Amino acid sequence: MLKRTTINFVNDTLSKNIDWKILDIGCGHRANKFASVIADVQDLSNHYEGKKFIKINEKKLPFKDKEFDFVIASHVIEHVEDFEFFIKELER
């Protein structure tokens, strides 16, 4: 389910679900503090030492179906060429 919400609501929800596997995708240098996996088209692995970082190279995201309990994609959609495909990838 896609839902637009505030960062306060997101952080409150995530703080209450510390066992969730959380993906923050396209966050640049500002990943959510609760993210267990961070993904971006830029190689920011040095910036996120100590966190699992995945560099996105393909249109299809390199994750299994239902791999995450929660996905954050804040201020990303406007940078994506095929936004319909991207949304389907986030939902799977």
C-alpha positions as CSV (number, residue, x, y, z in Angstrom):
1,M,0.0,0.0,0.0
2,L,1.3,3.4,-0.9
3,K,0.7,6.2,1.5
4,R,1.7,9.8,1.6
5,T,2.4,10.8,5.2
6,T,4.6,13.0,7.4
7,I,8.1,12.2,8.6
8,N,6.8,12.4,12.2
9,F,4.2,9.8,11.5
10,V,6.8,7.6,9.8
11,N,9.3,7.9,12.6
12,D,6.7,7.3,15.2
13,T,5.5,4.1,13.4
14,L,9.1,2.9,12.9
15,S,10.1,3.5,16.5
16,K,7.3,1.2,17.6
17,N,8.4,-1.6,15.2
18,I,12.1,-2.0,15.8
19,D,12.1,-5.6,14.4
20,W,10.9,-4.4,10.9
21,K,13.3,-4.6,7.9
22,I,13.1,-1.1,6.5
23,L,14.4,0.2,3.1
24,D,15.1,3.8,2.4
25,I,15.5,4.2,-1.3
26,G,16.7,7.3,-3.2
27,C,17.5,9.2,0.1
28,G,20.8,10.6,-0.9
29,H,22.7,11.7,2.2
30,R,19.6,11.9,4.4
31,A,18.5,8.3,5.1
32,N,16.0,7.7,7.8
33,K,17.6,6.7,11.1
34,F,15.5,3.6,11.3
35,A,16.5,2.2,7.9
36,S,18.1,-1.2,7.9
37,V,18.9,-1.0,4.2
38,I,19.7,2.1,2.2
39,A,19.6,2.2,-1.6
40,D,20.5,4.9,-4.1
41,V,21.7,5.3,-7.7
42,Q,24.7,7.2,-6.3
43,D,27.4,5.2,-4.6
44,L,27.1,6.5,-1.0
45,S,28.5,3.4,0.6
46,N,31.3,5.4,2.3
47,H,28.7,7.8,3.7
48,Y,26.7,4.9,5.2
49,E,29.5,2.9,6.8
50,G,27.9,0.6,9.4
51,K,24.6,0.3,7.4
52,K,23.8,-2.0,4.6
53,F,24.0,0.1,1.4
54,I,22.9,-1.1,-2.1
55,K,23.8,0.8,-5.2
56,I,20.9,0.7,-7.7
57,N,22.2,-0.1,-11.2
58,E,19.1,-1.6,-12.9
59,K,15.5,-0.6,-13.4
60,K,14.3,-3.7,-11.5
61,L,15.2,-3.3,-7.9
62,P,17.6,-6.0,-6.5
63,F,15.3,-7.2,-3.7
64,K,13.1,-10.2,-3.2
65,D,9.4,-9.9,-3.2
66,K,8.1,-8.9,0.2
67,E,11.6,-8.5,1.5
68,F,10.8,-5.3,3.5
69,D,8.2,-4.5,6.1
70,F,8.4,-0.8,5.3
71,V,9.8,1.2,2.4
72,I,10.6,4.9,2.4
73,A,10.9,6.7,-0.9
74,S,10.8,10.4,0.0
75,H,11.2,13.0,-2.7
76,V,12.1,10.3,-5.2
77,I,9.3,9.9,-7.7
78,E,10.1,13.2,-9.5
79,H,13.5,11.8,-10.4
80,V,12.3,8.5,-11.9
81,E,11.6,8.1,-15.6
82,D,9.2,5.2,-15.5
83,F,7.3,6.1,-12.3
84,E,4.6,3.4,-12.8
85,F,7.3,0.7,-13.0
86,F,9.0,2.2,-9.9
87,I,5.8,2.2,-7.9
88,K,5.2,-1.5,-8.8
89,E,8.7,-2.3,-7.7
90,L,8.2,-0.6,-4.4
91,E,4.9,-2.4,-3.8
92,R,6.3,-5.9,-4.5
